[in-house]
């Protein structure tokens, strides 16, 4: 189990194209440079969305695979429930 913020996936602060406003290798295809997008362009920095990053840092991510059987996922769900209950008791 890892946090999505540490996965390198699907988090804007890990995406160079978003941070560098390079949506395509050819300038003509780069949405950040297109005049018709001028009014909706925003500069995004690594700390632009602090609340999002805070939530992602406290979020668990579990991998799944189509070859796993239902018993595996039921056991995973039980384990997650136990962890949540333990955290709730400790709080």
C-alpha positions in Angstrom: 0.0 0.0 0.0 1.3 3.4 -0.9 -0.1 6.9 -0.9 -1.1 8.3 -4.3 1.1 11.4 -3.6 4.1 9.1 -3.5 3.2 6.9 -6.5 4.4 9.3 -9.2 1.0 8.8 -10.9 -1.9 11.1 -11.5 -0.8 13.8 -9.1 -0.3 17.2 -10.8 2.8 18.0 -8.7 4.5 15.0 -10.4 3.6 15.9 -13.9 6.3 18.0 -15.7 3.9 18.7 -18.7 1.5 20.5 -16.3 4.1 22.3 -14.3 6.1 23.3 -17.4 3.0 24.0 -19.5 4.2 21.7 -22.3 1.1 19.9 -23.4 2.7 18.6 -26.6 6.1 18.4 -28.3 5.0 20.6 -31.2 4.0 24.2 -30.3 1.0 24.1 -32.6 -0.4 21.2 -30.6 0.4 22.6 -27.2 -2.9 23.6 -25.6 -1.1 25.9 -23.3 0.1 28.0 -26.2 -3.2 28.1 -28.2 -4.7 31.6 -28.3 -8.2 30.3 -27.9 -7.2 28.9 -24.5 -5.8 32.2 -23.3 -8.7 33.0 -20.9 -8.6 29.6 -19.1 -4.8 29.3 -18.7 -3.5 29.1 -15.1 0.0 28.8 -13.8 0.3 25.6 -11.8 3.1 25.2 -9.3 3.9 22.2 -7.1 2.1 23.8 -4.2 -0.9 25.2 -6.1 -3.4 22.9 -4.5 -2.3 22.4 -0.9 -5.6 20.9 0.2 -5.5 18.3 -2.5 -1.9 17.4 -1.6 -2.9 17.2 2.0 -5.7 14.8 1.3 -3.6 12.7 -1.1 -0.9 12.4 1.5 -3.5 10.8 3.9 -5.0 8.5 1.2 -4.2 4.9 0.8 -4.0 3.2 -2.6 -4.4 -0.5 -3.1 -3.6 -2.3 -6.3 -6.0 -4.8 -7.7 -5.7 -7.3 -10.4 -8.3 -9.2 -12.5 -6.6 -12.5 -11.7 -7.2 -12.3 -8.0 -10.2 -14.1 -6.6 -13.0 -12.7 -4.5 -11.6 -14.3 -1.3 -8.5 -12.2 -1.7 -10.5 -9.0 -1.9 -12.7 -10.0 1.0 -9.7 -10.6 3.1 -8.2 -7.3 2.0 -11.5 -5.5 3.0 -11.5 -7.1 6.4 -7.9 -6.0 7.0 -8.7 -2.4 5.9 -11.7 -2.4 8.2 -9.6 -3.5 11.1 -7.1 -0.8 10.4 -9.8 1.9 10.2 -11.3 0.7 13.5 -7.9 0.7 15.2 -7.2 4.3 14.0 -10.7 5.4 15.1 -10.1 4.0 18.6 -6.7 5.6 18.9 -8.0 9.0 17.9 
